[in-house]
Amino acid sequence: MASLRSITVNVDYNDIKERITYFLQNYKSNEQLDEYDMDMDDQAIYNDPSKGKYMNILQKVADRKQSTILIELDDIDTFENARSDIVDIILENTHRYLEIFSSCIDAIIPEATIDINYKDDVLDVILNQRRIRNEARLQEAGTDAENDMFPPQLTRRYSLYFKPPKNKFRPDPISLAVRDVRGAHLGKLITVRGIVTRVSDVKPALAVNAYTCDKCGSEVFQEVKSRQFTPITQCPSETCRKNETKGQLFMATRASKFLPFQDVKIQEMADQVPIGHIPRTLTIHFTGEVVRAVSPGDVVDIAGIFLPMPYTGFKALRAGLLTDTYLEAQHVYQHKKQYDAMERNAEMTFQIEELRRKGNVYDKLAKSIAPEIYGHDDVKKALLLLLIGGVTKEMGDGMKIRGDINVCLMGDPGVAKSQLLKYISKVAPRGVYTTGRGSSGVGLTAAVMRDPVTDEMVLEGGALVLADNGICCIDEFDKMDDTDRTAIHEVMEQQTISISKAGINTTLNARTSILAAANPLYGRYNPRISPVENINLPAALLSRFDILLLILDTPERDLDERLASHVAYVHMHSKPPEMDFEPLDPNMIREYISRAREKRPVVPKDVSDYIVGAYVQMRQQQKRDEGSKRQFSHTSPRTLLAVLRMAQALARLRFDDKVIFGDVDEALRLLEASKASLYDNSVDAEQLDSTSASKIYKIVRDLANSDGERFISRWPMQTIRDRVLGKGFTDDQLQECIAEYSALGVWQIYRNGTRLAFINADASDEEITGEPDSDVEMDE
């Protein structure tokens, strides 16, 4: 049989090593290391512009301040000012060049400027001793001692990764879908996009196995480069060979090297799956410092080396000649970062400050939520407060009071409830969308599964666990079975999931906001029966929603005409109609909310008393409505907490550390507006009076009633102006309202326009022209 011809690959590795070394020593970046949390001495050592970017990083590695080296392939292109051939061959044969880069780094890594002391980690002390021993052996015996040295993998205290290029020479990097990964990509650095579905625990993986001989006492090391290895049994040292003793080797765990290992599964995105197919999955192996970079539910681009992995054990017998594949992760890009992980940059900070300077932030942010959907201003404001959330408090004895806001949208078909849910799940950094009929109680909470690797019983988190620190959107909420719906009761108040299944007793965190959408009984709202019968949800569940927004589809000529024009414009131009401002994009909304959530506003004493008075009035109103069919929902202590949470969210929106009266008034207004579409003219005409003048008049009247015990008839115009402008109205609208109600004889302006007084006040109040005998002209 003729043997295959050998192929000579003309690659000069010595030349490549020289070029790589020259790049590492001389590349200087415009942006040096991050100076955050770095004192002046550290900046002088690790941010020296004369040394270059990578030499500064290597200095930090040598001084045990850093354990990750990320080689950005963009830097090589920039350094050579062209599409570098080195980058091309790295992308084609990545695994080989990881070792080449590591050997170059070992040769040029600088000496440590900080000596080893008792505070250092045990592993660092051992690595330092091994390095000193290697140097001593080289000096004693020269190159002959190289075989008796520690393997390089054992003396490295860093993990090396490549970041794929994206620059003017390679402008369009491709993110592949899982089904687009082919055999031609084996060994190459590729980027795959998907959603993380499963993340294993981090476990130690053996990288270098150490043995000790029971005869000569020498140490023997074995590098492990595959999933399985055969342990060495006989000592190969020179001493045992000369004495012919055949010493037995024993594994020494303390001298071995282990790397953190994590197994992750990602699944194709819904828009990447062809018609009639099911999503495919891909296994990702995270090794070293890159572990814990992703969580279930994250949408990520993962750059890694596509490699084959032969089956082992019984699977190999069953699989025959088949081979599994996996991706060895090198770099992770998160599409939607958590609020606390967002990076600050000067441009975004300037845009936020500019937005605040122009004012009316509340309305602009609310109208920027799904601008393609017409109207629903109060619904969008409630959803904005849902995204911001209140302040979660933990008492000294461990009791928690949730800060997350739960919202339920109850309405007729065709009022864009599902579109709003979809939009919120995309804007939120961690958003999970599910439907009532497609979800079971186990699918929402947690399921007991058998781990495919360890064969143990483990918990697989459901939608509410995946949405931890995020928002879970549940559509068709009314279609869920009652047994499945009760599964989320604990989540909505205690924000935990208690599990007692298959010998597993535990409590999982589900710190999530619930956004539910439901239809009334029989599909559409029936005005002939009471609201409670229409809603048809248990009181125990309804009370857990901070706000229940009822959206009815009632025919009205002017409104229908504007709605139809809006929808037609969106279909013709594929964008929303022009507004008086440019709608904010989702990234900007996320960034603003991220800054707002850093605030933890408190409730002052006077505002607290005002909330108590408002709550008592709400309870009295509910008692009056119980006899009629006007009762909408039960007012319970949870309603009081809902007002507090929404008021705190409004204070966060203003970047304020204190809740003011205006925040409470807006929270109460939203609770009233939630049922505005319920009442017709014959029942409550005031609910339908939606002109700006009427709204401003209601704000001023509520301000006069804010004391609770007496009606304060005189107010400084500055206080009224601050309150009205804080609600999103303009100064022109305020002046029109004042002129309109002055003409009607409701109030009067005096003292050169600096005071406002109600004319038909109670007899206990002072005359308009007289001076007050007490400080009733209240300033906030």
KAVENCOR-V349680 format. One record per residue. RES is the residue in three letters. SS is DSSP state (@ for helix, = for strand, . for the rest). PHI is phi as a letter, one per 20 degrees, with the letter a starting at -180 (none if undefined). Layout:
# KAVENCOR-V349680
RES;SS;PHI + RES;SS;PHI
This chain:
# KAVENCOR-V349680
MET;.;none + ALA;.;f + SER;.;e + LEU;.;f + ARG;.;f + SER;.;e + ILE;.;d + THR;.;e + VAL;.;e + ASN;.;e + VAL;.;c + ASP;.;e + TYR;@;f + ASN;@;f + ASP;@;f + ILE;@;f + LYS;@;f + GLU;@;f + ARG;@;f + ILE;@;f + THR;@;f + TYR;@;f + PHE;@;f + LEU;@;f + GLN;@;e + ASN;@;d + TYR;.;f + LYS;.;d + SER;.;d + ASN;.;f + GLU;.;d + GLN;.;e + LEU;.;f + ASP;.;f + GLU;.;e + TYR;.;f + ASP;.;l + MET;.;c + ASP;.;f + MET;@;f + ASP;@;f + ASP;@;f + GLN;@;f + ALA;@;f + ILE;@;e + TYR;@;d + ASN;.;c + ASP;.;e + PRO;.;f + SER;.;f + LYS;.;e + GLY;.;o + LYS;@;f + TYR;@;f + MET;@;f + ASN;@;f + ILE;@;f + LEU;@;f + GLN;@;f + LYS;@;f + VAL;@;f + ALA;@;f + ASP;.;e + ARG;.;m + LYS;.;e + GLN;.;b + SER;.;c + THR;=;c + ILE;=;d + LEU;=;d + ILE;=;e + GLU;=;e + LEU;@;f + ASP;@;g + ASP;@;f + ILE;@;f + ASP;@;f + THR;@;f + PHE;@;f + GLU;@;e + ASN;.;l + ALA;.;a + ARG;.;f + SER;.;f + ASP;@;f + ILE;@;f + VAL;@;f + ASP;@;f + ILE;@;f + ILE;@;f + LEU;@;f + GLU;@;e + ASN;.;c + THR;@;f + HIS;@;f + ARG;@;f + TYR;@;e + LEU;@;f + GLU;@;f + ILE;@;f + PHE;@;f + SER;@;f + SER;@;f + CYS;@;f + ILE;@;f + ASP;@;g + ALA;@;f + ILE;@;d + ILE;.;f + PRO;.;f + GLU;.;f + ALA;.;f + THR;.;e + ILE;.;d + ASP;.;f + ILE;.;f + ASN;.;c + TYR;.;f + LYS;.;f + ASP;.;f + ASP;.;f + VAL;@;g + LEU;@;f + ASP;@;f + VAL;@;f + ILE;@;f + LEU;@;f + ASN;@;f + GLN;@;f + ARG;@;f + ARG;@;f + ILE;@;f + ARG;@;f + ASN;@;f + GLU;@;f + ALA;@;f + ARG;@;f + LEU;@;f + GLN;@;f + GLU;@;f + ALA;@;d + GLY;@;m + THR;@;f + ASP;@;f + ALA;@;e + GLU;@;f + ASN;@;f + ASP;@;d + MET;.;e + PHE;.;f + PRO;.;f + PRO;@;g + GLN;@;f + LEU;@;f + THR;@;e + ARG;.;e + ARG;.;d + TYR;.;c + SER;=;d + LEU;=;d + TYR;=;c + PHE;=;d + LYS;=;d + PRO;.;f + PRO;.;e + LYS;.;b + ASN;.;b + LYS;.;f + PHE;.;e + ARG;.;c + PRO;.;f + ASP;.;c + PRO;.;f + ILE;.;d + SER;=;e + LEU;=;e + ALA;.;f + VAL;@;g + ARG;@;f + ASP;@;e + VAL;.;f + ARG;.;c + GLY;@;f + ALA;@;f + HIS;@;e + LEU;.;g + GLY;.;n + LYS;.;e + LEU;=;e + ILE;=;c + THR;=;d + VAL;=;c + ARG;=;d + GLY;=;a + ILE;=;d + VAL;=;f + THR;=;d + ARG;=;b + VAL;=;c + SER;.;e + ASP;.;f + VAL;.;e + LYS;=;c + PRO;=;f + ALA;=;d + LEU;=;f + ALA;=;d + VAL;=;c + ASN;=;e + ALA;=;d + TYR;=;c + THR;=;c + CYS;=;e + ASP;.;e + LYS;.;d + CYS;.;e + GLY;.;m + SER;.;f + GLU;=;e + VAL;=;c + PHE;=;d + GLN;=;c + GLU;=;f + VAL;.;d + LYS;.;c + SER;.;c + ARG;.;f + GLN;.;c + PHE;.;b + THR;.;d + PRO;.;f + ILE;.;f + THR;.;d + GLN;=;d + CYS;.;f + PRO;.;e + SER;.;f + GLU;@;f + THR;@;f + CYS;@;f + ARG;@;f + LYS;@;f + ASN;@;e + GLU;.;l + THR;.;e + LYS;.;l + GLY;.;f + GLN;=;e + LEU;=;e + PHE;=;c + MET;=;f + ALA;.;d + THR;.;f + ARG;.;f + ALA;.;e + SER;.;f + LYS;=;d + PHE;=;d + LEU;=;d + PRO;=;f + PHE;=;c + GLN;=;b + ASP;=;d + VAL;=;c + LYS;=;d + ILE;=;d + GLN;=;c + GLU;.;g + MET;.;f + ALA;@;f + ASP;@;f + GLN;@;e + VAL;.;e + PRO;.;f + ILE;.;f + GLY;.;n + HIS;.;d + ILE;.;d + PRO;.;f + ARG;.;e + THR;=;c + LEU;=;c + THR;=;e + ILE;=;d + HIS;=;d + PHE;=;d + THR;=;c + GLY;@;n + GLU;@;f + VAL;@;e + VAL;.;f + ARG;.;m + ALA;.;e + VAL;.;c + SER;.;c + PRO;.;g + GLY;.;n + ASP;.;f + VAL;=;e + VAL;=;c + ASP;=;d + ILE;=;d + ALA;=;e + GLY;=;a + ILE;=;e + PHE;=;e + LEU;=;c + PRO;=;e + MET;=;b + PRO;=;f + TYR;.;f + THR;.;c + GLY;.;m + PHE;@;f + LYS;@;f + ALA;@;f + LEU;@;f + ARG;@;f + ALA;@;f + GLY;.;m + LEU;.;e + LEU;.;f + THR;=;c + ASP;=;e + THR;=;c + TYR;=;b + LEU;=;d + GLU;=;e + ALA;=;f + GLN;=;d + HIS;=;b + VAL;=;c + TYR;=;d + GLN;=;e + HIS;.;f + LYS;.;c + LYS;.;e + GLN;.;f + TYR;@;g + ASP;@;f + ALA;@;d + MET;.;f + GLU;.;e + ARG;.;e + ASN;.;c + ALA;@;f + GLU;@;f + MET;@;f + THR;@;f + PHE;@;f + GLN;@;f + ILE;@;f + GLU;@;f + GLU;@;f + LEU;@;f + ARG;@;f + ARG;@;f + LYS;@;f + GLY;.;n + ASN;.;l + VAL;@;f + TYR;@;g + ASP;@;f + LYS;@;f + LEU;@;f + ALA;@;f + LYS;@;f + SER;.;e + ILE;.;f + ALA;.;l + PRO;.;f + GLU;.;f + ILE;.;e + TYR;.;f + GLY;.;m + HIS;.;l + ASP;@;f + ASP;@;f + VAL;@;f + LYS;@;f + LYS;@;f + ALA;@;f + LEU;@;f + LEU;@;f + LEU;@;f + LEU;@;f + LEU;@;f + ILE;@;f + GLY;.;m + GLY;.;e + VAL;.;d + THR;.;f + LYS;=;d + GLU;=;c + MET;.;f + GLY;.;f + ASP;.;e + GLY;.;n + MET;.;f + LYS;=;d + ILE;=;d + ARG;.;f + GLY;.;d + ASP;.;f + ILE;.;d + ASN;.;d + VAL;=;c + CYS;=;c + LEU;=;d + MET;=;d + GLY;=;a + ASP;.;f + PRO;.;f + GLY;.;n + VAL;.;d + ALA;.;m + LYS;@;f + SER;@;f + GLN;@;f + LEU;@;f + LEU;@;f + LYS;@;f + TYR;@;f + ILE;@;f + SER;@;f + LYS;@;e + VAL;@;f + ALA;.;f + PRO;.;g + ARG;.;c + GLY;=;c + VAL;=;d + TYR;=;d + THR;=;b + THR;=;d + GLY;.;f + ARG;.;f + GLY;.;e + SER;.;c + SER;.;d + GLY;@;f + VAL;@;f + GLY;@;f + LEU;@;e + THR;.;e + ALA;=;b + ALA;=;c + VAL;=;e + MET;=;c + ARG;=;e + ASP;.;f + PRO;.;f + VAL;.;e + THR;.;e + ASP;.;m + GLU;.;e + MET;=;e + VAL;=;c + LEU;=;e + GLU;=;d + GLY;=;f + GLY;.;e + ALA;@;f + LEU;@;f + VAL;@;f + LEU;@;f + ALA;.;e + ASP;.;g + ASN;.;m + GLY;.;b + ILE;=;c + CYS;=;d + CYS;=;e + ILE;=;d + ASP;=;e + GLU;.;l + PHE;@;f + ASP;@;f + LYS;@;e + MET;.;f + ASP;.;f + ASP;@;f + THR;@;f + ASP;@;f + ARG;@;f + THR;@;f + ALA;@;f + ILE;@;e + HIS;@;g + GLU;@;f + VAL;@;f + MET;@;f + GLU;@;d + GLN;.;e + GLN;.;m + THR;=;c + ILE;=;c + SER;=;e + ILE;=;c + SER;=;c + LYS;=;b + ALA;.;l + GLY;.;m + ILE;=;d + ASN;=;d + THR;=;b + THR;=;c + LEU;=;d + ASN;=;f + ALA;.;b + ARG;.;f + THR;.;c + SER;=;e + ILE;=;d + LEU;=;d + ALA;=;d + ALA;=;c + ALA;=;b + ASN;.;d + PRO;=;f + LEU;.;g + TYR;.;m + GLY;=;n + ARG;.;d + TYR;.;f + ASN;.;d + PRO;.;f + ARG;.;e + ILE;.;d + SER;.;f + PRO;@;g + VAL;@;f + GLU;@;f + ASN;@;f + ILE;@;f + ASN;.;l + LEU;.;c + PRO;.;f + ALA;@;f + ALA;@;f + LEU;@;e + LEU;@;f + SER;.;f + ARG;.;e + PHE;.;e + ASP;.;f + ILE;=;b + LEU;=;d + LEU;=;e + LEU;=;e + ILE;=;d + LEU;.;d + ASP;.;d + THR;.;d + PRO;.;f + GLU;.;b + ARG;@;g + ASP;@;f + LEU;@;f + ASP;@;f + GLU;@;f + ARG;@;f + LEU;@;f + ALA;@;f + SER;@;f + HIS;@;f + VAL;@;f + ALA;@;f + TYR;@;f + VAL;@;f + HIS;@;f + MET;@;f + HIS;@;d + SER;.;l + LYS;.;b + PRO;.;f + PRO;.;f + GLU;.;f + MET;.;d + ASP;.;f + PHE;.;b + GLU;.;e + PRO;.;g + LEU;.;f + ASP;.;e + PRO;@;g + ASN;@;f + MET;@;f + ILE;@;f + ARG;@;f + GLU;@;f + TYR;@;f + ILE;@;f + SER;@;g + ARG;@;f + ALA;@;f + ARG;.;f + GLU;.;f + LYS;.;f + ARG;.;c + PRO;.;f + VAL;=;d + VAL;=;d + PRO;.;f + LYS;@;f + ASP;@;f + VAL;@;f + SER;@;f + ASP;@;f + TYR;@;f + ILE;@;f + VAL;@;f + GLY;@;f + ALA;@;f + TYR;@;f + VAL;@;f + GLN;@;f + MET;@;f + ARG;@;f + GLN;@;f + GLN;@;f + GLN;@;f + LYS;@;f + ARG;@;f + ASP;@;e + GLU;.;f + GLY;.;f + SER;.;d + LYS;.;e + ARG;.;e + GLN;.;f + PHE;.;e + SER;.;b + HIS;.;e + THR;.;e + SER;.;c + PRO;@;g + ARG;@;f + THR;@;f + LEU;@;f + LEU;@;f + ALA;@;f + VAL;@;f + LEU;@;f + ARG;@;f + MET;@;f + ALA;@;f + GLN;@;f + ALA;@;f + LEU;@;f + ALA;@;f + ARG;@;f + LEU;@;f + ARG;.;e + PHE;.;l + ASP;.;d + ASP;.;e + LYS;=;c + VAL;=;e + ILE;.;d + PHE;@;g + GLY;@;g + ASP;@;f + VAL;@;f + ASP;@;f + GLU;@;f + ALA;@;f + LEU;@;f + ARG;@;f + LEU;@;f + LEU;@;f + GLU;@;f + ALA;@;f + SER;.;f + LYS;.;d + ALA;@;f + SER;@;f + LEU;@;e + TYR;.;e + ASP;.;e + ASN;.;f + SER;.;f + VAL;.;e + ASP;.;b + ALA;@;f + GLU;@;f + GLN;@;f + LEU;@;e + ASP;.;f + SER;.;d + THR;.;f + SER;@;f + ALA;@;f + SER;@;f + LYS;@;f + ILE;@;f + TYR;@;g + LYS;@;f + ILE;@;f + VAL;@;f + ARG;@;f + ASP;@;f + LEU;@;f + ALA;@;f + ASN;.;e + SER;.;f + ASP;.;f + GLY;.;n + GLU;.;e + ARG;.;b + PHE;.;e + ILE;.;e + SER;.;e + ARG;=;d + TRP;=;b + PRO;=;f + MET;@;f + GLN;@;f + THR;@;f + ILE;@;f + ARG;@;f + ASP;@;f + ARG;@;f + VAL;@;f + LEU;@;f + GLY;@;f + LYS;.;e + GLY;.;n + PHE;.;e + THR;.;e + ASP;@;f + ASP;@;f + GLN;@;f + LEU;@;f + GLN;@;f + GLU;@;f + CYS;@;f + ILE;@;f + ALA;@;f + GLU;@;f + TYR;@;e + SER;@;f + ALA;@;f + LEU;.;e + GLY;.;m + VAL;.;e + TRP;=;b + GLN;=;b + ILE;=;d + TYR;=;b + ARG;.;l + ASN;.;l + GLY;.;m + THR;.;e + ARG;=;c + LEU;=;c + ALA;=;c + PHE;=;f + ILE;.;e + ASN;.;e + ALA;.;e + ASP;.;f + ALA;.;f + SER;.;f + ASP;.;e + GLU;.;f + GLU;.;f + ILE;.;f + THR;.;e + GLY;.;e + GLU;.;e + PRO;.;f + ASP;.;e + SER;.;b + ASP;.;f + VAL;.;e + GLU;.;e + MET;=;e + ASP;.;d + GLU;.;f
